[in-house]
Every structure is written in structure tokens, then in C-alpha cells.
Amino acid sequence: MSRPESVAPAEYFYNSAEAEKYTSNTRIIEIQSHMSQRAIELLSLPEPGCLILDLGCGSGLSGSELSDQGHFWIGLDISPSMLEVALDRETEGDLLLSDIGQGFNFIPGAFDGCISISALQWLCNAEKTSQNPYKRFSKLFDSLYKVLARGARAVFQFYPSHPSQIEIITQASVKSGFMADMVIDFPESTKAKKYYLILQTGNRVNNYNPVPLENEDEVKVGKRKIQKNSKHVKVKHKSKDWISNKKDRQRKQGKDVRPDSKYTGRKRNPTF
């Protein structure tokens, strides 16, 4: 099977039909959620309430994990169809249509961290003669270094097609000023192997060496560790507490939110 990035550019490959899979295919949702949780764990955020940049946010699955752990986020993606799905899912982050290979402009030091799930490998392909993968990575990492707070981390989960891609990506990130490290989960597995590039702008007080997962059975263990070590307790989806937390986050963002009542979170009777 051809790799998606070899079929067509991301803005064309992720059309409405492909984007719909990210709301209907439970397998895709499960995998994306696990990778997002792992990326957030590797960020080693000090506490809930951080502002995170989500590069290649897609349908907002990774952003939903950030929201569930009490963080705020801004997502960038090149596919209009994927962003439309994110809007339909009522994700809580702010969404921007953007090609991350062209760089981006935010206030310097505005973000406490950055995650990216399954997006980085798309920059390895030159869709036009004027495009150069290394220059695109340089623009990305130069922009990212400026907008991250000192000591903040960026975690990129990606699928390299060969070792030279890892070398090109790492060299570009280091040249932009980052300290780079690589974590490979399930290194002995062909299907489950996951690459995480961890970039850091400086030393953080509570720094730690991330440990890769060695076995697929550790996924659930990893999820429990995220919940156990976090001060923010993840509540059941669509429960009363979940709805209340969502409303509180939206109020902080200045959005119009319906007032709470005794019916908040109460299940409706089925209609016939």
C-alpha cells in the first residue's frame, strides 16, 4: 500500500471523504487518541491551563485530548476538509488554515508547548519544483523556536519512510536552535512502531529522560500514568462534570455559553 503522502498533497488527499473517517472510524480515532496522549505526556507540562500549538491539527482529535487535560490550544492545518470536520465536532481550540512548511507568525514566546501528530512526514515531499524539503523544515522550526516559551518542548509524532528523513529533520531543528531527542515506542514491532521527535528550547527545572514503550500492552499503562501524574483528572466524556469543565474553558475564551441549570448533563428521554 502506498503511503498517503506519496499519493497526493495533504490538502488534496484529505478531502471530505477522507476527513469523514476521522469521525466515523473507531480504529483511527483510537490510534490518534493514544498517540496524542503519548505526545502530551512527553511534553512534560508543568500544570493544566497551558497554551499549546497543534501543528497539523486535522479534525481536532489531538486538540480534544489537550482540552480534556485542561489545556488551551491553537491548531493549524492545510486541509479545509479536515478543519470543517473539526468545526463540526465543536472542538474548543482556535483553528487556522495554514501550510506549516511556510512558517507562521505568533507573538514570540506565546506557547507553552507544541504537539504534532502524523503531519511532519508530509513536508518531506516536494510537490513543486520550487519547494525544497530542507528549507520547508527550516521555516517550520525557525518559526516554532520563536513562538515557544524558553524551556518549552515540542513533540512531533511522525512516520519516516527511511533514516535519511530523520537525519534531515533533526539537522534542521538543531540548526534552528533546538535541543533534539528521539523516542521510539514499540521498536521491535512493524505495525505499532511510533517515532516521537522531542525538541526543547532550553533547560527546564523538572527535566526528565523520556522512556520509550517497549510493548504494545504498555499503551493502557501509559494512559494510566498520564492520568495519575497529572493534577487534572480526566472525567467521563459528556458527563455533567465534563460539560461544566468545557463551559468554564469556553467562558475563559470569551465565548457565549448557556448558563448551568439542573438539566445540565442530564440524559434526554428517547423519542419515538
C-alpha positions in Angstrom: 0.0 0.0 0.0 1.3 3.5 -0.9 2.0 5.9 1.9 -0.6 8.7 1.9 2.0 11.4 1.4 3.0 9.6 -1.8 -0.5 9.7 -3.3 -1.3 13.4 -3.3 -0.5 16.6 -1.4 -2.2 16.8 2.0 -4.7 19.5 1.1 -6.0 17.2 -1.7 -5.5 13.8 -0.1 -7.6 14.8 3.0 -10.8 15.6 1.1 -14.2 15.4 2.5 -14.5 11.6 2.2 -11.1 11.0 3.9 -11.8 13.6 6.6 -15.1 11.9 7.4 -13.1 8.8 8.5 -11.8 10.8 11.5 -15.3 11.0 13.0 -16.6 7.5 12.0 -13.7 5.1 12.0 -13.2 4.0 15.6 -9.8 2.4 14.9 -8.4 5.7 13.5 -9.9 7.6 16.5 -8.4 5.2 19.0 -4.9 5.3 17.4 -4.9 9.1 17.1 -6.0 9.5 20.7 -3.3 7.2 22.0 -0.6 9.0 20.1 -1.9 12.4 21.2 -1.9 11.3 24.9 1.6 10.0 24.5 2.8 13.3 22.9 1.2 15.3 25.7 2.9 13.0 28.2 6.3 13.7 26.5 5.7 17.4 26.7 6.0 17.2 30.5 3.8 20.2 31.0 4.0 21.7 34.5 0.3 22.1 35.1 -3.1 22.4 33.4 -4.0 25.7 31.7 -1.1 25.8 29.2 -1.4 27.2 25.7 -0.4 24.6 23.2 0.2 24.9 19.4 -1.1 21.9 17.5 0.6 21.6 14.0 -1.4 19.5 11.6 -4.4 19.5 13.9 -6.6 17.8 11.4 -10.1 17.0 12.7 -9.2 18.1 16.2 -8.7 14.7 17.8 -5.4 15.7 19.3 -6.9 19.0 20.4 -9.7 17.2 22.2 -7.1 15.4 24.3 -5.4 18.7 25.1 -8.8 20.1 26.2 -9.6 17.1 28.3 -6.4 17.6 30.2 -7.2 21.2 30.9 -5.1 23.0 28.3 -5.9 25.6 25.6 -4.7 25.2 22.1 -4.5 26.7 18.6 -4.5 24.4 15.6 -3.0 24.8 12.1 -3.8 22.5 9.2 -3.5 22.7 5.4 -6.7 20.7 4.7 -10.0 22.8 4.6 -12.0 19.5 4.8 -10.3 18.4 8.0 -10.8 21.8 9.6 -14.5 21.6 8.6 -14.7 18.3 10.5 -13.1 19.9 13.5 -15.7 22.6 13.4 -18.5 20.1 13.2 -17.0 18.3 16.2 -17.2 21.6 18.1 -13.5 21.4 19.1 -12.6 24.1 21.7 -9.4 25.3 20.1 -8.9 28.1 17.6 -8.3 26.8 14.0 -6.2 28.3 11.2 -5.9 27.2 7.6 -2.1 27.2 7.1 0.8 25.4 5.5 3.3 24.8 8.3 6.0 24.4 5.7 5.7 28.2 5.1 6.2 29.1 8.7 3.8 31.1 10.9 3.7 34.3 12.9 2.6 34.4 16.5 3.7 36.5 19.5 7.2 35.4 20.5 7.2 33.1 23.5 3.4 32.8 23.4 3.1 29.0 23.6 4.0 26.6 26.5 4.4 23.7 24.2 3.6 22.2 20.8 2.4 18.8 19.5 2.1 17.4 16.0 0.5 14.1 15.2 1.3 12.4 11.8 2.0 15.6 9.9 5.8 16.1 9.8 6.5 13.5 7.1 4.3 15.4 4.6 7.0 18.1 4.4 9.5 15.6 3.0 7.7 15.6 -0.4 8.4 18.4 -2.9 5.1 18.9 -4.7 6.5 21.8 -6.8 9.9 22.4 -8.4 10.2 25.5 -6.2 9.8 23.5 -3.0 12.8 22.2 -1.0 12.0 19.9 1.9 15.0 21.1 4.0 14.0 24.8 3.5 10.5 24.0 4.5 11.6 22.3 7.7 13.9 25.3 8.4 11.0 27.7 8.1 8.9 25.5 10.3 11.5 25.1 13.1 12.6 28.8 12.9 9.0 29.9 13.4 8.4 27.4 16.1 11.5 28.4 18.1 10.4 32.0 18.1 6.9 31.3 19.4 7.8 28.8 22.1 8.5 30.0 25.7 12.0 29.3 26.9 12.3 25.8 28.3 9.2 24.6 26.4 9.0 21.4 24.4 7.6 20.4 21.1 6.7 16.8 20.3 6.3 15.6 16.8 4.9 12.1 16.1 5.7 11.1 12.5 6.3 8.2 10.2 9.6 8.5 8.4 9.9 6.4 5.3 13.7 6.0 5.6 16.5 7.0 8.1 17.7 9.9 5.9 14.4 11.7 6.6 15.1 11.5 10.3 18.5 13.0 9.7 17.2 15.9 7.6 14.5 16.7 10.1 16.8 16.6 13.1 19.5 18.7 11.4 17.0 21.4 10.5 15.7 21.5 14.1 19.1 21.7 15.7 20.2 24.5 13.2 17.1 26.5 14.4 18.4 26.3 18.0 16.5 23.3 19.4 17.9 20.5 21.5 16.7 17.3 19.8 16.0 13.8 21.1 14.2 10.9 19.6 11.9 8.4 21.4 10.8 5.2 19.5 7.9 3.3 21.1 7.5 -0.4 20.3 10.8 -0.5 18.3 10.5 -4.3 17.7 7.0 -4.0 16.2 6.5 -3.4 12.5 3.0 -2.0 12.7 3.0 -0.4 16.2 6.4 1.4 16.0 6.0 5.1 16.6 8.6 7.9 16.3 8.5 10.9 18.5 10.9 13.8 17.9 11.2 15.8 21.1 12.5 19.4 20.7 13.4 21.7 23.6 14.3 25.4 23.6 16.2 25.3 26.9 16.6 23.6 30.2 13.5 23.0 32.4 13.9 22.6 36.1 11.9 19.3 36.3 13.6 17.8 33.2 13.4 14.1 32.7 14.6 11.5 30.2 11.5 10.1 28.4 11.3 6.3 28.4 10.1 4.6 25.2 7.4 2.0 25.4 8.7 -1.5 24.6 5.5 -3.5 24.3 2.0 -2.8 22.9 0.5 -3.9 26.2 2.0 -0.8 27.8 -0.3 1.5 26.0 -3.0 1.3 28.7 -0.3 1.6 31.3 0.9 4.7 29.7 -2.6 6.2 29.7 -3.0 5.4 33.4 0.4 7.1 34.1 -0.7 10.2 32.3 -3.9 10.4 34.4 -2.0 9.5 37.7 0.8 12.0 37.3 -1.5 14.9 36.1 -3.1 17.2 38.5 -6.1 17.4 36.2 -8.4 14.4 36.5 -10.0 13.3 33.2 -13.7 13.0 33.6 -16.1 10.8 31.7 -17.0 12.1 28.2 -20.3 14.0 28.0 -20.8 13.7 31.8 -22.1 16.7 33.9 -18.5 17.4 35.1 -17.2 17.2 31.5 -19.8 19.7 30.3 -19.1 22.0 33.2 -15.4 22.0 32.6 -16.0 22.7 28.9 -18.2 25.6 29.7 -15.6 27.0 32.1 -12.9 26.8 29.4 -15.2 28.5 26.8 -16.1 31.3 29.2 -12.3 32.0 29.7 -12.1 32.2 25.9 -14.8 34.9 25.9 -17.4 32.7 24.2 -21.1 32.9 24.8 -22.1 30.0 26.9 -25.5 28.9 28.2 -25.9 29.2 32.0 -25.9 26.0 34.0 -29.1 24.6 35.2 -30.5 21.5 36.9 -30.8 19.9 33.5 -27.1 20.3 32.6 -25.6 16.9 31.7 -29.0 15.1 32.2 -29.8 12.5 29.6 -32.8 13.1 27.5 -35.6 10.6 27.3 -35.7 8.7 24.0 -38.2 9.9 21.4 -40.4 7.6 19.4 
